[in-house]
């Protein structure tokens, strides 16, 4: 066991020798700052995983009794794209920034009234 320990120490020390000097730049020398605001992006850079797609719904067609109507729009993976109150007397339209490959979103409409049922449906983008 003692010989194994000595052999291990010798191998470790030989691995700690000097390098040939090539590619000996540390990460700290390469980066001038770690702040995102000081890093620049290329002029022609773009982010194209999402695209704006129109979504609209007419809450008048559901004849809600409640004063406040709420809308939740989410994709098939459950990621919420919109959540908020809407005017129950006006057609609601919005541009959703959804993944390019999504063609359908799911919506839930609900109110503050106990007399109203929640409405769920799908909207084809």
Backbone as numpy.savetxt, mean C-alpha at the origin, in Angstrom:
# Nx Ny Nz CAx CAy CAz Cx Cy Cz
39.11 -32.44 22.10 38.29 -31.25 22.10 39.16 -29.99 22.10
40.28 -30.09 22.86 41.17 -28.95 22.95 41.81 -28.65 21.59
42.16 -29.69 20.86 42.76 -29.51 19.54 41.76 -28.88 18.57
40.51 -29.28 18.69 39.47 -28.70 17.84 39.31 -27.20 18.11
39.36 -26.82 19.37 39.24 -25.42 19.75 40.41 -24.61 19.21
41.64 -25.14 19.32 42.83 -24.45 18.81 42.76 -24.32 17.29
42.32 -25.38 16.61 42.18 -25.36 15.16 41.15 -24.30 14.73
40.07 -24.20 15.45 39.04 -23.21 15.17 39.59 -21.79 15.30
40.36 -21.53 16.34 40.95 -20.20 16.56 41.93 -19.87 15.44
42.75 -20.83 15.03 43.73 -20.59 13.96 43.00 -20.27 12.65
41.96 -21.03 12.32 41.20 -20.78 11.10 40.51 -19.41 11.15
40.02 -19.05 12.29 39.36 -17.75 12.44 40.35 -16.61 12.23
41.53 -16.74 12.82 42.54 -15.69 12.69 43.06 -15.57 11.27
43.18 -16.67 10.57 43.65 -16.59 9.18 42.58 -15.97 8.28
41.35 -16.09 8.63 40.27 -15.46 7.87 40.19 -13.97 8.10
40.83 -13.47 9.12 40.80 -12.04 9.44 41.95 -11.28 8.82
42.63 -11.83 7.84 43.76 -11.16 7.22 43.33 -9.96 6.40
44.34 -9.23 5.88 44.07 -8.04 5.07 43.49 -8.43 3.73
42.70 -7.51 3.18 42.18 -7.73 1.83 43.14 -7.11 0.83
42.86 -7.30 -0.45 43.74 -6.76 -1.48 43.46 -5.29 -1.76
42.55 -4.68 -1.08 42.29 -3.26 -1.25 41.19 -2.95 -2.26
40.72 -3.90 -3.00 39.67 -3.67 -3.99 38.31 -3.79 -3.31
37.38 -2.94 -3.73 36.01 -2.95 -3.18 36.01 -2.87 -1.66
36.85 -2.03 -1.13 36.96 -1.88 0.31 36.22 -0.64 0.78
35.23 -0.17 0.03 34.47 1.02 0.40 33.33 0.61 1.31
33.20 1.26 2.43 32.12 0.91 3.34 30.83 1.61 2.91
29.73 1.13 3.45 28.43 1.70 3.12 28.35 3.15 3.59
28.95 3.45 4.72 28.91 4.82 5.23 29.60 5.80 4.29
30.61 5.35 3.58 31.30 6.23 2.64 30.50 6.45 1.37
29.66 5.49 0.98 28.88 5.60 -0.24 27.69 6.53 -0.06
27.05 6.49 1.08 25.86 7.31 1.33 26.27 8.62 2.00
25.77 9.70 1.47 26.05 10.98 2.11 24.98 11.30 3.14
23.79 10.72 2.98 22.70 10.96 3.92 21.74 9.79 3.87
21.07 9.54 4.98 20.06 8.48 5.01 18.64 9.06 4.95
18.54 10.38 4.81 17.22 11.02 4.73 16.62 10.81 3.35
15.36 10.42 3.30 14.69 10.21 2.03 14.56 11.52 1.26
14.39 12.63 1.97 14.20 13.91 1.30 15.46 14.39 0.58
16.61 13.88 0.95 17.84 14.30 0.28 18.24 13.38 -0.87
17.53 12.29 -1.04 17.81 11.36 -2.14 17.00 11.79 -3.36
17.62 11.81 -4.50 16.92 12.25 -5.71 16.54 11.05 -6.56
15.43 11.20 -7.25 14.96 10.16 -8.17 15.25 10.61 -9.59
15.41 9.68 -10.50 15.66 10.07 -11.88 14.48 10.84 -12.47
14.76 11.76 -13.38 13.71 12.57 -14.01 12.69 11.69 -14.72
13.14 10.63 -15.36 12.24 9.78 -16.11 11.68 8.62 -15.27
11.87 8.62 -13.96 11.35 7.58 -13.10 9.84 7.66 -12.99
9.20 6.51 -12.84 7.74 6.49 -12.72 7.30 5.30 -11.87
6.12 5.41 -11.34 5.51 4.37 -10.53 4.23 3.97 -11.24
4.18 2.78 -11.78 3.05 2.44 -12.64 2.33 1.16 -12.24
2.28 0.84 -10.96 1.53 -0.33 -10.50 0.05 -0.01 -10.31
-0.29 1.27 -10.20 -1.66 1.68 -9.96 -2.12 2.59 -11.09
-3.43 2.66 -11.27 -3.99 3.61 -12.21 -5.33 4.11 -11.66
-5.69 5.32 -12.03 -6.95 5.90 -11.59 -8.09 5.33 -12.42
-9.12 4.88 -11.72 -10.28 4.31 -12.38 -11.53 4.95 -11.78
-12.51 5.31 -12.61 -13.70 6.00 -12.10 -14.63 5.04 -11.35
-15.17 5.54 -10.25 -16.17 4.82 -9.45 -17.30 5.78 -9.17
-18.53 5.32 -9.33 -19.68 6.17 -8.99 -20.82 5.31 -8.47
-21.61 5.90 -7.59 -22.77 5.23 -7.02 -23.82 6.28 -6.69
-25.09 5.91 -6.87 -26.20 6.83 -6.59 -26.92 6.36 -5.33
-26.67 6.99 -4.18 -27.31 6.56 -2.94 -28.82 6.81 -2.93
-29.33 7.69 -3.81 -30.78 7.95 -3.87 -31.54 6.69 -4.27
-30.93 5.83 -5.05 -31.63 4.64 -5.53 -31.90 3.62 -4.43
-31.33 3.79 -3.26 -31.52 2.83 -2.17 -32.55 3.30 -1.15
-33.04 4.54 -1.25 -34.09 5.08 -0.36 -33.77 4.88 1.12
-32.64 5.37 1.54 -32.24 5.26 2.93 -33.06 6.22 3.80
-33.39 5.79 5.03 -34.06 6.65 6.01 -33.06 7.50 6.80
-31.87 6.98 7.00 -30.88 7.66 7.82 -30.40 8.97 7.20
-29.94 9.86 8.06 -29.44 11.16 7.61 -28.01 11.07 7.08
-27.21 10.21 7.67 -25.81 10.09 7.28 -25.59 8.76 6.56
-25.05 8.84 5.35 -24.76 7.65 4.55 -23.24 7.51 4.46
-22.78 6.29 4.67 -21.35 6.01 4.66 -21.04 4.99 3.57
-19.88 5.14 2.96 -19.46 4.28 1.87 -18.07 3.72 2.17
-17.95 2.42 1.94 -16.65 1.76 2.04 -16.42 1.04 0.72
-15.29 1.34 0.07 -14.92 0.70 -1.19 -13.59 -0.01 -0.97
-13.54 -1.28 -1.34 -12.31 -2.05 -1.15 -12.12 -3.03 -2.29
-10.86 -3.47 -2.47 -10.57 -4.41 -3.55 -10.84 -5.83 -3.08
-10.63 -6.80 -3.97 -10.95 -8.19 -3.66 -10.02 -8.78 -2.60
-8.89 -8.13 -2.35 -7.97 -8.57 -1.28 -8.32 -7.96 0.07
-9.30 -7.06 0.11 -9.71 -6.42 1.35 -9.03 -5.10 1.64
-8.22 -4.59 0.73 -7.55 -3.30 0.91 -8.56 -2.18 0.69
-8.73 -1.33 1.67 -9.72 -0.25 1.60 -9.20 0.86 0.68
-10.02 1.22 -0.31 -9.67 2.27 -1.26 -10.37 3.58 -0.93
-11.54 3.50 -0.29 -12.26 4.69 0.14 -13.13 4.33 1.33
-13.19 5.23 2.31 -14.06 5.08 3.46 -14.44 6.46 3.93
-15.74 6.76 3.92 -16.16 8.08 4.37 -17.65 8.29 4.18
-18.12 9.43 4.68 -19.51 9.81 4.53 -19.77 10.44 3.17
-20.95 10.20 2.63 -21.33 10.78 1.35 -22.70 11.41 1.47
-23.04 12.30 0.56 -24.33 12.97 0.52 -25.35 12.00 -0.06
-26.45 11.74 0.68 -27.41 10.75 0.23 -28.29 11.23 -0.91
-28.27 12.52 -1.24 -29.11 13.04 -2.30 -28.39 13.35 -3.60
-27.10 12.98 -3.70 -26.31 13.36 -4.86 -25.54 12.13 -5.36
-25.38 12.01 -6.66 -24.55 10.96 -7.25 -23.12 11.16 -6.76
-22.53 10.10 -6.24 -21.17 10.17 -5.72 -20.22 9.59 -6.75
-19.19 10.35 -7.13 -18.18 9.90 -8.09 -16.79 10.20 -7.55
-15.88 9.29 -7.81 -14.50 9.45 -7.35 -13.58 8.66 -8.28
-12.34 9.09 -8.36 -11.30 8.34 -9.06 -10.57 7.49 -8.02
-10.59 6.17 -8.19 -9.91 5.27 -7.27 -8.54 4.91 -7.83
-7.53 5.00 -7.00 -6.19 4.56 -7.40 -6.08 3.09 -7.01
-6.36 2.22 -7.98 -6.37 0.79 -7.71 -5.30 0.10 -8.54
-4.87 -1.09 -8.11 -3.87 -1.83 -8.89 -4.34 -2.05 -10.33
-3.41 -2.03 -11.25 -3.74 -2.14 -12.67 -4.51 -3.41 -13.00
-4.20 -4.50 -12.33 -4.84 -5.77 -12.66 -6.22 -5.94 -12.03
-6.66 -5.03 -11.16 -7.99 -5.12 -10.56 -9.04 -4.58 -11.52
-10.09 -5.34 -11.74 -11.17 -4.88 -12.60 -12.49 -4.73 -11.85
-12.52 -5.19 -10.61 -13.74 -5.13 -9.79 -13.40 -4.65 -8.39
-14.27 -3.81 -7.84 -14.17 -3.43 -6.44 -15.49 -3.77 -5.75
-15.44 -3.87 -4.45 -16.61 -4.19 -3.65 -16.95 -2.96 -2.83
-18.24 -2.68 -2.68 -18.64 -1.52 -1.89 -19.67 -1.93 -0.85
-19.69 -1.20 0.25 -20.68 -1.34 1.32 -21.26 0.04 1.57
-22.58 0.13 1.59 -23.28 1.37 1.95 -24.05 1.11 3.23
-23.97 2.02 4.18 -24.70 1.88 5.43 -25.01 3.26 5.98
-25.98 3.32 6.87 -26.41 4.61 7.44 -26.40 4.55 8.95
-26.80 5.67 9.55 -26.89 5.76 11.00 -28.27 5.36 11.51
-29.15 4.87 10.64 -30.50 4.50 11.04 -30.60 2.99 11.24
-31.30 2.59 12.31 -31.51 1.17 12.57 -32.50 0.57 11.58
-33.29 1.40 10.89 -34.27 0.91 9.92 -33.64 0.51 8.59
-32.44 1.01 8.31 -31.79 0.74 7.03 -30.90 -0.49 7.12
-30.95 -1.29 6.08 -30.05 -2.43 5.96 -28.77 -1.99 5.26
-27.68 -2.67 5.54 -26.43 -2.40 4.83 -26.54 -2.98 3.42
-26.03 -2.26 2.47 -26.04 -2.68 1.08 -24.61 -3.00 0.67
-24.42 -4.17 0.06 -23.11 -4.56 -0.46 -23.27 -4.89 -1.94
-22.23 -4.61 -2.69 -22.28 -4.91 -4.11 -20.91 -4.85 -4.74
-20.88 -5.19 -6.03 -19.63 -5.12 -6.79 -19.78 -4.06 -7.88
-18.67 -3.40 -8.17 -18.65 -2.39 -9.21 -17.52 -2.74 -10.17
-17.85 -2.86 -11.45 -16.85 -3.17 -12.45 -16.19 -1.88 -12.89
-14.89 -1.83 -12.77 -14.14 -0.62 -13.12 -13.93 -0.52 -14.61
